[in-house]
């Protein structure tokens, strides 16, 4: 395999420019975020004293800290741990992922379960760090991007968006041609995903000679989401639009931002791509000087040593890249003295790929881990834990099947006993003898039966006893969680009698219980249990007309159709109520008017806006929906 030589000054310049472009684009687009119309910006819309805090960069500072803590072996597991410790954003998928992590769920389950925002922009905007530590190795950058994205977007377009951008940005260290770079990005995601289709259609319209405004209209018509401005495929296409149609750095990011919608994301990502591909000289000082080089971190991201400025951020990024290159044996040499050398057609001639990215996309409803700790998935004993019905929920006095699949990827025989330790008072604890030669795979399914204890989550441990000479040599513990299901009674126009139902998560899933083909009013009721008095926001996350009663009193009454935004922080004010909720059990009743639109309803108890710690609008995991 041919090798590239990166002069350290050149490499530093590209990383610095990438972070600078990220700051500029985010600062340009930030004030316009959520405006779902064609904009006409020609410069920053506001005067700033330096850059503005932006989650596009904030989260990558956390990932830099994670890389410094865990090194090249970093996986989604460690990123989830970092998120729970340092990231307190309530926004959309961020809020749902944090809720799931607090309940004890781990990636990818924490990113897929009960999350209506997996198709959104929260992960595509944090791709740069992975590209910068793996220059000229798109598949390695894509691998880390995948580990990152499944923390809060597992199973959605957000995963494909981050993988797409990470591959482009990694390739941009050795290639400037935008069409080749886009091609490399598309190679790393499924052909049939919405993101791929949107980008391919945009390329077709560009080659047909459509102007950028008409191309924007087509993106919205064929690939848009009018309910959610953060939908990933449309915004990813807007980012690429600015790149294709832009004449220089400023014109490119302006066109991307002027498409509207998730403007801080489109501007920031394109600014980073251009910075990496073209270097610092490509960024006109009229864009860089107003915001300077300092870094401002959002108050909700905390508890670690964040870089003070772009110079420190760049230096720390460069430092970790050496470990990444050594671990993956990348064909790159970082040199203080040698000039940068990129072999002709380096990427197209590179036929030895270290990772098959397509193999990563699959089930997002099971847990994958490896023992002994520290081994890679290809050299240890791989353990997959799958939940019955693909959800991690269990009701009171309920039964749940859990399946364990162990594959021996080591070079030694493994023998011993598998043991399952359940929550106190549960039935189903058991054990199974095993013997695995190298390459063997075993499967064990066990039924766990809960008692009548009501808790947000229940910790379970799989114990793997390994024997040598018929004696226990070591015991490995793999912990995971089951969480409380939501118990409801429902009925509808075609069913006058109440039907008891158990739902995984906050969605009242009428479709799984009733025939919902008929328009009309659908009803649901439950007991809301609140363990301590507090002020609570109750959100009816639906596009439909909805009425919510608490202990017989109407607290929400909105018969109008709105956008479907089941978010903790930006639900329509007409579909929420801030109330003083006393300790104990409360009757919660919901009426939903179905008129043509899908019957999607989420009920969310979250903190009020005046709560400061850990932050406004976080989810109350200890408020339960019980029989």
N, C-alpha and C positions, 0 to 999 in steps of 0.2 A: 504494500500500500504506500502510495506517495505521501510525503510528509509536508506540512506547511510550517513555515517559520514566521512567527509573529514578533516583530520588534516590540519591546515592552512599551516604548513611548507611543507607537502606533496603536497598540492594544489598549493602553490607558486612555488615549485620545478618543477611541470609539466608545468605550464604556462611559467615560465622562460625558461625551456628547449624547449618548443614549439616555442617561439620567437627566441631563439638562433638557433634552427634548421632551422627556416625560413631564418634567416640572412645568415647562412652557405650555404644552398642550393642555395639561390639566388646569392650569391657571386661566388659560383662554376660555376653555369650555365650561369650567365650573359654575360660573354665574348663570349660564343658560341651560343647565341640566334640567331635563324634563319638559322643555318647550317642544311640543310636537308639531312644529311648523317650519317652513323654510325661513332661515335667518339671513341677515345682511351685514354681519360683522366685517369690519376692515382692520380691526386691531383689538387689543384687550378692551372688554366692555366696561371695566372699572379700573381705577387707579389703585395699585397695590403697594404695600410696604413689604416687598419680598414675595415669595410664593405663598399660596394658600394651602392649608392642609388638605390632603386628598387621599382617599382610601386606595386609589390606584398605586400610589407609592408607599403609603403607610404599611400595607400588608407585606410588601416585599422587604421592608426593613425588618419585620418579624421573621421572614424567611431567611434573611441574611444571618440573623441571630441563631436561627435553627441550624443552619449550615455550619456555623462556628461551633455550635454545641455538639452536633452529631456527625458532621463530616459527610463524606460521599455516600455513606450507607443510609442517608436520610430517606424515609418513606412517609407515606400518608399517616401512619401511626404516630410518628413523632410530630408531624405537622399539626395533627389534631390536638396533641398535648400542648403544643405551643399556642394554638388558637384559644383553647380554654383558659390558658394562663394569661394571655396578653391582649386578646382582641375582644372588645365589649360592644361592638357595633350591633344595633338592633335591626339593621336594614335588611329587608327581604330575605334572601337565602342566607345571609350572614346570621340573622336572628334565629332562623330555624336550625341552622347547623350548631350554633352555640347552645341552643336549648337541648338538642340531641346529645351533644357532648356532655353537658351538665347532667343528663340522665344516665350517663355511662355508656352510651353508644359510641362506636369507633368507626373510622372510615373503612369501607365506603358507605356503610349503613347510615352513619350520621349525616351524610350528604344526600342520600336518596329518600330516607324515611320521612313521610309527612311533610314534604317540601314541595310546594307548588312553584318554586322559582329556579328549578334546575336548568332551565333554558335561558338564563339571564347572564348579565355581563360581569358579575362579581369575580369570576375567575379569569376570563380572557384578558382582563386589565392587569394581571400580575404575572405576565409571562417573561418579562425582560430578564429577571435575575437568573432564570434557568438557561437562557441563551448566552448570557454574559459569562457564565462559569463553564460553558461548553462550546467555545467558538469553533465554527466549522464542523460541528457534529450534531446536525438537526435531530437525529433519533435519540441522542442522549438528552438534549434539551427537552424534547417531547416527552420522554420518560418522566423526568422530574415534574414537568408541567401536569402530566396526568396524575401523579401522586398528589400534587397540590389541589387540582380541580375536584377530585373526588371527595375532598373534605366537606364541600358544601354544594356540589353540583352533580353528584354521581348519577349517571343515567340520562343526563340532559345535554343540550347543545353547549352549555357552558364548558363542559369538558373538551369538546371538539374545538371550540373557539380558542381556548388557552393552548392546546396542543398545536393548532394551526399557527398561531402567532409566535410561539416559542421556536418552532422549526424555522420560520421565516427569519427571525431575528438572529438565530444561531448561524444560519447560512449567510446572512448579511455581513458577517465578518470576513467572508472570502469571496463574496459575489455582490455586484451592485445592480445587475439587471433585474428590474422589478418583476418582469414576467417570469423569469427563471425562479426568482425567490417565491413568488406566489405558487408556482408549480411545486416547489419543494414542500411548501406548507400543505397543499392539497394532497400530496402523497401520503401524509401522515394522518389523515382523517378519512372516515368512510365516504365513499362516493355518493351514497344515498342520504347522507345527513343533510339537514336544512342549511347548515352553514356552507357546506360544499356547493350545494345547488345555487345558493344566493350569489356566491363569489363567481361561479362559472357563468351564470346568467349575466352578471355585471361585465365580465370580460367580453362576452358575446356582444352586449350592447355597446361597449366601448369600441370594439373592432368594427361594428356596423356604422359608427360615426354619430351615435346619439350624443347630444350635449349632456353636461353633468346634471342639469336640472331634470331633464327627461329621464335620465338613468336613475336619479333619486326617486322619481315618481314610480318608475317600474319596480324598484326594490320594494317600495311600500305596498304596491298593488299585488305583487306576486309572492313576496317573502316577509311582509310586515306583520306587526302585531299592534293593533290600534288600542288595545287595552293596557299594554305595559310598555312604557318607553325604554325599559332596560332589556327587552328581548334581544338575545345575542345575535342571531343571524342578520337582522336588519342593520344593527350597529356595526357588526364586523364588515358588512358590505359597504357601509358609509365610510369606514376607515380606509378600505381599499379604494373606494371612489376618489377620495382626496389624493391618494397616492398616484392613481392613474391620470387624473385630470389636472393635478397641480403643476405649476410651472417652476416653483422653487419652494423652499421650506415654508415660508409664510403663507403663500398661496395654497399649498397643500393642506396644512392644518386648518386654514380658514374654510376651505371647501368642505372638509370633513365635519367641522363644527357647525357650519351653516346648514348642513343637512338636518340639524335639530336632533331631538330625542336624547340619547345618553351622551351628551356633548363632551363632558369632561373625559369620558372613556375613549371616545373616538379620537379626540384631539391629542390626548396623552399618549395613546398607543402609537399613533402615526408619528408623533414627534420623536418617540423613542426609536422607531424603525429607521427614520431618516437620519437620526443622529448616529446610530450604529453603522448604517450603510455608507454614509457620506463623511462622517467625522465632524469635528467641531467647527471647522472653517465654513461649513455649509449653513450654519445657523447664524443668521444676521444678528448683529449686536442690538438692533432695535427691539428684538424679541428677548434676548437674554439679559440685557442690562436692567430693565425695569424690575425683574424679579430677583436678580442676584444669584448667589450660590448657596445660601443657607437652606436648611431643611426644616420645615415646620411639620410637626406630627400632631395628628388629631388627639384630643384628650382621651378618647375611648381606646386608644392603643398605648399601652403603658407596661411598666415593669421590666424593662430591659434597657441596655445601653444602645440607644439609637444614635446613628451618625449625626454630627452637628451640621455638616455641610457636604456638598457634592464631592469635594476632594477626599474627605474621610470615607464616604460611601464608596467611591471608586477604588481607593486603596484597599479597603477590606474586601471588595468584590474580586479584585485582581488576586489577592492573597489566597482566597479559597479556591480559585480556579486551578491553581497548581495541584492541589490535592485531587480535584475532580479528574484532571488530565491523567494523573498517575494511576488512580483507581481504575479508570476505564481503559487505560493504555491508549489514549487518544493520539493520533498521528500529528501532534503539534509540539513545536519547540518554542518556548518563550526565551528571547535572547536580548541581552543588554546591548550587544555589539553588532550582531548581524542585522542586515536589512530584512524587511518583511518580504517573504517569498510565498506566493500562492501558485502552485502548479496550474497550468492551463486546464480548464474544464475539470477542476479538482473534484467538485461534488458529483458531476455526471459520471466521472470515471471511478468514483469510489463505490466499489461493488461489495465491500465487506461491511455490513451493517451490524452494529453491536447488539441491537435490540429490534425485535419485530414488534413495532408499535401496535399493529392491528390485533395482536394476541392479547393486549391489555384490555380491550373493549369487550365487555361481557357482562356477567352477573354483578349487580351492585347491591344485592340484598343478602350477601353472606360475608362472613369475616374470614380473612386469610392472614395467617401468621406462620412463623417458622420457629422451631426449636432445634438446637439450643439458641438462646438469644444471641444475636450478632451474626448468625449464619445467613447467607443469602438464600433466596427461594430455591435455587438450583443445587444447593449443597447441604441443606439441612432437612429436617422432617417437616414437610409442609402440612399445615392443618387448616382445613376449611370447615367453618361452622355455619350451617344453614338452618334458618328458621322455617317452621311449617307456615305455609301461605305467604312466604316471603316477607313477613313482618315480625318485628321483635316484641309483640304485645301479648299479654295474657290477662284475662279477667279474674275476678274473684271466684274461687272454687272452680277453676277452669283447668283444662288440660292442653299442653303444648308439646308437640313433637320437635325434637332437636336432633339434627343429623351431624355427625362428625366424620369427616373423610381425612385420613392420614395417608400421606405418600412419603415413602422413604427415599429421599434423594441423596442419602449419604452412601459411603462405600462400605458400611458395616451393617451387620444384622442388628436389629432392634427387637427386644422382647421385654415383656413386662405386663403391667395391668393399667387399664384406663379406668379412672374413677370420676364420677360426677358428684360434686358437692352443691346441693341446692340450698335455697333460702330456708331458714329454720321453720319447721312445721310443714314443709312441702313433702309430697310423696314422689318417688321416682328415682331417688339416688340409687346408683348401681355401679357395677364394675364389669369389665370385660378384659379377658386375657388377650394378648396380641403377640404376634411374631411376624416381623417384616424383614425379609431379605432385601438387599439393595434393589430398588425399582418397584417393590411391592406397594400395593395400596389396599387399605382396609376401610370398611364403612361400619359405623355404629349409630343406630337410631334409638333414642330413649325418650320416653314420655314423662314429662314433668307435670305434676298436678299441684296447683296452688291452693292455699287455704283462704280464709276470709279476711286476711290482713289487707288493708288498703295503704299502699305506698306508691310514690311516683315510679320507683324502679327497684329491681331485685338483682343483687349480685350473685352470679353463678361461677363456679370454678371447675374447669376440666383439669384433673390431675393426671399427668402421664408419668407413671412409675417405670423407670428403666432398670432392668435387672442385669447383673453379671454374676455368673455362677450361682443362680437361683437366689440371689440376695439383692435387695434394693441398692442400686448404685447411686441413683439420683432421682429427684422428683421435679418435674417441670410443671408450672402452674400457668394455665391460660385462662384469664378472667374475661368475662363478658356479662352482658346485662339483658334481662327482660324488663319491659316497662309496662305500666298499667294501661290496659285497654280502656276506652271510653264506653260506658254503658248508656244506651238511649232506648226510648220507646218511640216508634215512628208510625205514621199512617198518611194516607193520601187520598186523592179523589176516587181511586179504584179499590181502596181498602179502608173501610170505616173503623175497623178494630185495631187497637194498638198492637204493634209487633215489637217484641224485645229484640234488640240488636247490640252487638259489640263491634265498635269501630276502632281501627288502629289510627291513633292520632286525632287531630282536631277537626277533620272533615266529617260532617254528617253525611255518610255515603248512602243516600236514599236509593241509588241505583242498584246497590248490592242486595237490597232487601225487598224493594217494591218495583212494580211496573210503573215507570215514570214517563211513559210515552205521552200521557195525557197532560195538557195544561191544567192549571188550577192551583189550589192551595195545599201545601204539604206541611205536616206538623211533626214536631219532635219535642220530647221532654226528657229531662234527666234531673238527678239530684246533684247539684254543685256543692262539693264539700270544700270549705275554706278553713284551714287549721288555725288561723289567727286573724284578728281584725286588721284591716288595712284598706287603703283607698285603691281601687282597681278600675282599670279600663276594660270593659267588655266590648269586644269587636265582633260584629257580624260580617265576616269576610265573604261577600257575595256580590254579584252584579245585579241580582234580582231584588224585587221588593221584599222587605223583611220586617217582621215585628218580633221583638224579644221582650218577654216578661220575666221578672224576678220576684218570686213570692207573690204572684198575682198582679204586681204593678208593672205597667208598661215602661220600659227604660229606653227602648229603641223602636221607632215607628217611621219607616221610610218606604213608601210603596213604589218608589221610582227605580228605574233601571239605571245603573251607573257602570263604571268600569269595574272589572273583576280584579281587585287589589287586596288579597288577604294578607296584608303586611302589618307588622306590629306598629310601624311608625307613620304610615301614610294612608291609612284607611280613610274613606270619606267620613267627614265629621257627622253626617246624617246617619251613619251606620255604626256608631259607637256611643257608649255612655260611660262617663266617669262617675263612680258610685262609692260610697262608704260601705264596705262589705263586712258585716259582722262575722264573728267566728261561728262555725258550725255548718249545718246542712241547709241548702236553699233550693226551692223548686225553680228550675230554669225551663222556660217554654219558648219554643221558636216556631214562627209561622213564616213560610216562604211562598211567594207567588210566582209560579212558573208560567212564563208567557213566551214560548219559543226558544229561549236561551237554555243552555245546559244547566242542570240542577246542581250547582256547585256552591257549597256552604261550609265555611270554616268558623268555628266559635273560638275566640282567643281571649283569655284573661291575661292582661299584661299590666306592667307598672305604668303609673301616670307620668306625665311630663315633668312634674316637679321632683321626681325621685332622682337622686344624684349618684348613688352607689348601688350596684355597679354601673348604672346608667339608665336613663329614661327609656321606657318602653321595652324593657327586658321581660321575658315570659316567666310567669309564676308556675314553676313546675310542680309545686306542692298543692295547687288547686286542681282537684280531680273531679271527673264526671263519673258518678257511681250509681248503683241501683238504689 
